[in-house]
Amino acid sequence: MRFYDCTTAPSPRRVRVLMAEKGIEIDTIQIDLFKGEQFSEAFKKVSPLSEVPVLVLDDGTTITQVNAISRYLDEIFPENPLHGRTLVERARVDSANSWVQMNGFAAGAEAFRNFTPGFKNRAMPGPHNYSQIPELAERGLLRIDHFFADLDAHFESNEYLVDDYFSVADISALVCVDFAKWVKKRIPEDHKNLLRWYDQVNQRPSAKA
Ligand SMILES: N[C@@H](CCC(=O)N[C@@H](CS)C(=O)NCC(=O)O)C(=O)O
């Protein structure tokens, strides 16, 4: 297998943390997004989406999207499952992970990409160009505040996103909290429950991935 990564980008980091949790090592190729390598003809042959992460299997099959890659790896390396251990737990992890992606990850991307000068005309990742909308950057910042507040309320009575089970949803949320720093958003000091959870997951060796 081959893993197409960019060490500075949050989306592939979600997969890297999962791989570190499971002790998986895969040949990795770095795509430097700041140099625009995602638009090279060579990489477009790998994925016309011009996005990372991408996983290419030994038979040449290409898998794009964080969630699809993470689930595939979790299933072919079944030890220490991170997508749930029962049918109901899997559904709840999916639910939590989708919520984090929509309300944390998308909020961070909205705030960052609609504001950063280097992303002029690149307000969305992918093969199509979109101009920045300053109001969306503002809205993204507000959505991050709400994301933090909702997580803080959740962690008042839950150790992790899904009860006391560390899952891929916690990995996604950890990466979102770190991504929010790109737009100068940090967990507010009065969000004690969220700070407790963050310290706990950030101390796992995988968080360095
Ligand atoms: N929906 C994709 C999104 C991946 C994504 O947003 N990747 C970003 C890096 S975090 C990217 O490749 N950006 C390329 C660009 O900005 O041109 C997924 O979940 O894998």
The ligand as an ORCA input file, in Angstrom:
! r2SCAN-3c Opt
* xyz 0 1
  N     -13.213     15.437      2.062
  C     -11.793     15.193      2.095
  C     -11.106     16.502      2.415
  C      -9.617     16.397      2.426
  C      -8.988     17.775      2.502
  O      -9.640     18.804      2.771
  N      -7.680     17.782      2.273
  C      -6.964     19.026      2.221
  C      -5.827     19.023      3.251
  S      -6.460     19.138      4.903
  C      -6.352     19.178      0.843
  O      -5.975     18.187      0.234
  N      -6.251     20.409      0.365
  C      -5.718     20.664     -0.926
  C      -5.909     22.102     -1.316
  O      -6.169     22.926     -0.435
  O      -5.754     22.396     -2.496
  C     -11.440     14.106      3.101
  O     -12.172     13.972      4.092
  O     -10.463     13.386      2.888
*
